Amino acid sequence: MSVRGIRGAITIPEDSREEIISASKWLVEEMVKRNGVDPAEIASVLITTTEDIKAAFPAQGARLLEGWEYVPLMHAQEIPVPGSLPLCIRVMMLVNTDKAQRDIHHVYLRDAVKLRPDLANR
C-alpha cells in the first residue's frame, strides 16, 4: 500500500460562507466518489484558497461528510501570483491505497478546469 495524492480544485462565484462550504463539500465528495476513498484511508487533507476567499473555512464543507470527524484537515493560502485564477479552492488529499498514480482521478470543477485541462476530463 502506498500514499497517493488526489488533487482537486473548484472556483466559487463569490466570497460567501454558503458558496465556500457548498463548493468545498461538492469538491471533496467528487474526489472521494471518483476514487472510491473510505474516510479511514485518508492520511490528511490540505486545503488552500486564493487570497480573495475569507468568508469561511472550506474544511467546514468537508466536515459535513459522514465519517470525516477524524480526518486531519489543514488550511493554507495560495501564493498571490498576478493573473492567477481567482476565487479558487484547491485540495490535496493524501490517501492510503493500492492504486497506481495513473489510476488516480483528479477533480477540477467549474473554472478550475483551466488549471489542469489535461486531467480535468479523466
C-alpha positions in Angstrom: 0.0 0.0 0.0 1.2 3.5 -0.9 0.2 7.0 0.0 -1.1 8.8 -3.1 -2.2 12.4 -3.6 -5.5 13.2 -5.1 -5.8 16.8 -6.4 -8.9 18.8 -6.8 -10.0 22.4 -7.3 -13.1 24.4 -7.7 -14.0 28.1 -8.2 -16.8 29.9 -6.4 -18.8 32.8 -7.9 -18.5 35.0 -4.8 -16.8 35.0 -1.4 -19.7 34.0 0.8 -19.9 31.4 3.6 -22.6 29.5 1.7 -20.6 29.3 -1.5 -17.4 28.2 0.2 -19.0 25.5 2.3 -21.2 24.2 -0.6 -18.3 24.2 -3.1 -15.8 22.5 -0.9 -18.3 19.8 0.1 -19.1 19.1 -3.5 -15.4 19.0 -4.5 -14.5 16.6 -1.7 -17.5 14.4 -2.4 -16.5 14.1 -6.0 -12.9 13.4 -5.2 -14.0 10.6 -2.8 -16.6 9.2 -5.2 -14.4 9.1 -8.3 -11.6 7.4 -6.4 -13.6 5.1 -4.1 -12.0 6.6 -1.0 -13.1 5.5 2.5 -12.5 8.3 5.1 -10.5 5.8 7.2 -8.0 5.6 4.3 -7.3 9.4 4.3 -3.9 10.3 5.8 -4.5 14.1 5.6 -6.1 16.8 3.5 -4.5 20.2 2.7 -6.9 22.8 1.5 -5.7 26.1 0.1 -7.6 29.2 -1.0 -6.8 32.2 -3.1 -6.4 35.4 -1.0 -9.8 36.6 -2.1 -11.6 33.9 -0.1 -12.1 35.0 3.5 -15.8 34.4 4.5 -15.4 30.8 5.8 -13.0 27.8 6.1 -13.6 25.3 3.3 -13.0 22.4 5.7 -16.4 23.2 7.2 -17.8 21.7 4.0 -15.7 18.5 4.3 -16.7 18.1 7.9 -20.4 17.7 6.8 -19.5 14.4 5.2 -20.2 11.2 7.0 -17.1 9.7 8.6 -15.0 12.8 8.3 -14.9 13.7 12.1 -11.3 12.2 12.4 -9.8 13.2 9.1 -6.9 15.6 9.6 -7.6 18.9 7.7 -5.3 21.9 7.3 -5.8 25.2 5.6 -3.3 27.5 3.9 -3.4 30.4 1.5 -2.1 30.2 -2.1 0.7 32.4 -3.3 -0.9 35.5 -4.8 0.6 35.2 -8.3 -0.6 38.0 -10.5 -3.1 36.8 -13.1 -3.8 33.5 -11.3 -7.3 32.0 -11.1 -9.4 34.0 -8.6 -11.9 32.6 -6.0 -10.3 29.2 -6.1 -10.3 26.4 -3.5 -7.7 23.7 -4.0 -7.5 20.3 -2.2 -4.6 17.8 -1.9 -6.0 14.7 -0.3 -3.4 12.1 0.7 -4.8 8.6 0.9 -3.5 5.1 1.7 -4.3 3.0 -1.4 -3.2 0.2 -3.6 -4.0 2.2 -6.7 -1.2 3.3 -9.1 -0.7 7.0 -9.7 -2.1 6.6 -13.2 -5.3 5.3 -11.7 -6.0 8.3 -9.5 -8.8 10.6 -10.8 -8.1 14.2 -10.0 -11.1 16.5 -9.9 -11.4 20.0 -11.4 -14.8 21.7 -11.3 -16.2 24.9 -12.7 -13.5 27.3 -13.9 -10.8 25.3 -12.1 -10.7 23.0 -15.2 -8.3 25.7 -16.6 -5.7 24.7 -14.1 -5.2 21.2 -15.5 -7.2 20.6 -18.6 -5.2 17.5 -19.3 -6.6 15.9 -16.1 -10.0 17.5 -15.8 -11.8 15.1 -18.1 -10.2 11.8 -17.0 
